[in-house]
Amino acid sequence: MTLSDAQLGRIVAHALPGARLVEAEPMGGRTLRLELRGRRPAVLRLAAPADRWAGDPLAAEAAALIAMRAEIDLPLPELLAHDLDGAAGAPFLLLSYLEGTSLVEALPALGHEQRYELGRALGAVMARVHAYAAAAYGPLDPAAPPALPDEEPRGPADEEDETGLVPASGADVAYLRRRILDGVDAALAARELDPAGAERIATWLEGNLAGTGRPAALVNGDLRPERVLVRRRERGWSIAGLSGWGFAQAWRPAWDHAALAEQFAGDDYFDLRVGYGNAYDATTERRYDQTREFALVPFRLALFLEAGRPGLGLGLVGTPGAEGQ
C-alpha cells in the first residue's frame, strides 16, 4: 500500500494528536519509519492480506502487543496507537521504533559463545511470551488478547505421561490435525503431492499426535533472524528487540520452536539454537512445551506443508522421495 504525504499526515494526526510528520522512510512493503517533530521515531505498520491461520496481520500484532504491554523489560515494540477500521483513511498500527542491528547483519561479528548467549536470551524471552494463554486456537482478537493464567486449567482425564503429553484428544490435537490435512489438500490440488503420499501422512497422523490438555499459547508465528535486533554492550551482545508480530496466533509453543529450527538452520546458528533450547527448557516448568525433537515433528510437518514443501514433510514421516510429480 502506497500513501501520500497528506494521507500519512492525517494518520499521524489521528494517532498522536499534535504530532507533525517530518519524514517517512520505507522499511518494507508495508512498514514505514516516521520522523516526528519533537518526538522519538515511530514505526507505521499498514494493512496486508490476511494469513490463512493468523488472520489479519494488524490485528494479530496489536493483540500480541496489547497482551504483553505490561512486560516492560521484554524487548518488544510499544503499541502507541492503532486503528484497525481505517478511520483516518487506512488501517494502521503505530509502534515505537526499536534501535538495533538485525541478527543477520551482526552475525559475522559474533563468536561461538556470543551466539550461544544470544540464543539463551531468545529462549528466555520466548518462554515468557508462551506463558500467555488464549481462549481458543487460531487468530488473536485485540479485544480479548491472551493473558497470563493464574493456574492452567486441566480436565480430570488429562493425565500426563513422562513426556508431559496426554492421549490424542482435545482442541489442540484437532487444530493440529486440521492444519496438516489442509496442507495435504493444498499440496494435492497443486500436484505437489500424490494420493499415496497423502495417505502416508494421514496414516502417520493417527499414531503420532498427542495432546497437552492445556490452553492455546501466544506464539510469535514467524521467528526468523532478521526479526531479532541485537546491540553491542561492554560485556557482550544483547537482544535489543523482537519485531514482526503480524503472524502472532494462538497455538502451541512448538510452532515457534519448529520455525526457529528451520529459519535458524545451518552451522552459523548452531550455537544459538543450542542456547535457545537450553534456556527455554530451563525457564519453563511445562514439560510438554519444551524443545524436544519428537514433539516438534508434527509441527515441522505442518510448517513444510504450509510452505509448499511436501517432499520434506514426507521425509519426516519416513517416506522420503515419495513426492508426487
N, C-alpha and C positions, 0 to 999 in steps of 0.2 A: 504494500500500500504506500503510495506517494502522497504526501500532504504539502500544501503550500505553506509559506511563511505565515500567512494570515490564519490558516487553519491551526497551525502549531501554536500561534499566539493565543487563539481562543481556547485551546485545550489547556495551556499553561494558566491562563487567567481563571479558567473554571476549576482547575486542580488546586492552584495556590493563589487565591485572591491577592492582588497587589504585586505579584511577581511579574517580571518582564523578561522575555526571551531575548538573549543576545546572539546565540548561535546554536545551530543544530548540526551534529556530526553523525553520519551513519555508522552504526556498529554491526550491522547485519541487515537481513532482509526486512525485518520488522522492528528494529531497535535503533533508537537514536540517543546519543549523548547530548544533553542540553546544558548550555552555559546560561545561567540565570543571573541577572544583575543583583549584586549584593547577597547572593546565596551560593551554597555549595552546588557543584554539578549534580545533575539528576539523570536518570535513565527513563526514557519513554518507550514503553512496550505497546505495540499496536496489534491489531487483530490478525489472526491466521486461521486457516482451515482447522476444523475440529479433528482430533485424533479419534480413531475407532474406539479406543478404550479409555483414554484420559479425558476425552471431551474437549471443550473449548479451552485453548491454552491460556487465555487471560483469566478465566475462572479458576483453572487449575492452579496457576501461580498465585493468584490472590488468596485462594483458600489455604494453600500451604503456608504462605507468609502470615496470614491472619492467625492461623493456628499457633504458629511459633513466635508471635510478636513479643511474648514475654521473655524469650530466650536471648537476652541482650548480649550474652557472651558467646553466642554462636556466630560464626562468620557468614551471616545472611544479609541480603539487602533489606532495607526497611521499606515497607509499603507506605509511601507518602500519600497517595490518593489513587482512587480507581473509579472508573465509570464503565461498567460493562454494557450499558444500554446505549451509549453514544450520544448523550445529551448535549455534548459540546461539538458534535459533528462526527465523531468516530469513537468507538470503544477504545479504552486505553488503561494502562497501569502506569503510575509514576513511582519510580523506585529510587532509593539512594544509590549513588554511584560508588562502587567498590574499587578502591585503589589496589593495584597488584599486577603481577605478571602471570600470564597463563602458565600452567604447569608444562605445557608443550614447549613454550619458549625457554623456560627456566631449566628444563631437564638436563641439557648438556653441562650446566654448571654444578649439578648435584652429584655428590659421591654416593656410594652404596649406603652408608649409614644415614645420610640425609634423606635419601629416598625412603628408606625404611621408617624413619621418624615421621615423615610426612604421611606415609601410609597409616601409621599408628594414629596420627591426629585425625585423618579422614575417617578411620574406623570408629573412633570415639565420637566424632560428630554424627555419623550416620546411626550409631546406636541410640543416640538421643532423639534423632529425627524419628526413628522407627518406634519409639516409645509412645507416640501419639496414635490413638485408636480412632477409627472411623465407624460410622453406623452401618455401612454396607460396602461391599466390594464395587470398584468401578470409579467413575468420575467423582471428583470432590465438589462440594457445594459451599461457596463462600458464606452463605447464610447459616450454614451448620458445619463449620470446619472441624477437623479432627481435634481431639482433646486428650489430655493425659488422664487415664482412668485411675481412680483410687485403688482399684483392685480388678484385675481382668476377670470377667465372669466365666464360669465353666459349668457345663452341664453335668448331670450325675453320671453319664456314660463316658465322659471324656477322661479315660484313664490312660496316662502316658506309658509308653514302654521306655526302654533305656535310651532311646534316641530322642525322646521328647515329643514323639508323634503319636497320634491316635488313629484308630481304624478309618478307612476312607469313607467319610461321611461328612455332611455339613456343607455350609456355603462356600468355604474355601476350596474344597475339592471340586464342587460343582462349577465354580468360577474358573478354576484352572483347566478343568476338562473342556469347558466351553471355549476357552481361548485357543487351546491346542486344536480342537476339532474344527473351529472356524478357520484356523490357519491351514489345516489339511484341506478343507473345502476350497479355499482360495488357491492353494497350490494345484489342486486337481483342475480347477477352472482355467488356470494359466498354463496347464500341461507341463508343469514343473515337477509333478509327482504322478505316478501311475496308480491305478487301483490297488495293485498288490502292495505298493509301498504304504498307501493309506491304510490298508488292512493291518499291516505290520504295526503301524503306530497305534491304531485303535486297540489291537490286542495287547500291546505293551502297556498301554494306559491302565487296562483293567487290573493288572497285577502290580503296578508300580506307583500308585498315587496314595498318599497318606495325608490325613488332615491334622490340624493342630487344636481344634476346638477353641480357638482364640478369635477375637475381633480382627477385622482388617486393620492393617497398619498404614500409616502415611509413608509413602515411598517417593523418592525423587523421580524415578521413572526413566531417567536418561543420563546416568552418571557417565561422564567422559572427561578426559584430561583437560580439554580446553575450557571446561566449566569450573575447574579448580584454579583459583588465583592464589599465588604464593607471594611471600615477601621475605626479604633477607633481613635478618636481625644480627646483632653482635654475636649471639650464641648459636646462630644457625638459621635455618629457614622455618617459616611457619605458614599455616594456611590463612590467607587474608580474606578469602571469600569463596562461597559456593553459589554460583549463579545458575540461572536457567532452570526454572521450576515449572515450565509450561507443560511438561508431561507428568507432573505430580499426580498421584492417584492413590486409591485405597486398595492395597493388595498385601502380599506377604513380603517381608524384607528380602527374601531370596531373590526377588525380581531385581533389586538393586545389586545384590551380590553377583548374580549372573551377568548383569550388564557390565559391572566392573571387570569381571573376568574376561569379557570379550573386548571391551573398549580399552582396557589397560593391559592388553596381551603383549607378549614378547619379552625378550630379555631386559629391555630398558626399564620395564616396570615390575620386574620380578620382586625386587626388594620392597617396593611399595605394596604389592599385593600381599606379601608375607606380613608386613607391618599392619596392613588393614585387617587381615583375618585375625592376627594375634590380639590386637587391641579390641576389635569388635567382640570376639568371643570372651575376652576377659571383662568387658564392660557390661554386657547383657547377662542377666540371670536366666533368660529364657532359652533353654537348650534347643528348642525347635526352630529358633531363628538364627542359630549360629552358622558360620560359613563352612558347612560340611558338604563335601563334594556329592555324596549320594543324594542329599536333599535338594541340590541345585539342578540335577539332571532334568526334571520335568520343566523347570523354568527356563533352562537353556534351550530345551526343545521348543517351547513356546516362542522364545526370542528368535531362534533361527527361522521358524515358520513365518513369523510376522515380518522378518527382514527379507523374506523371499529367498531363503537358503535351505530348502527342504532336504537337500542332499546331506548337509551337515546334521540335520535333525535325524535322518535315518541312521547316520553313523552313531549317534548317541544311543539308539535303541538296538544296536548290534547288527545293523544291516547295511554297512557301507557299500556304496556302488549300486544301490537299487533304485536310484532316482529315475523317474520317467523321462522319456525323450520329449 
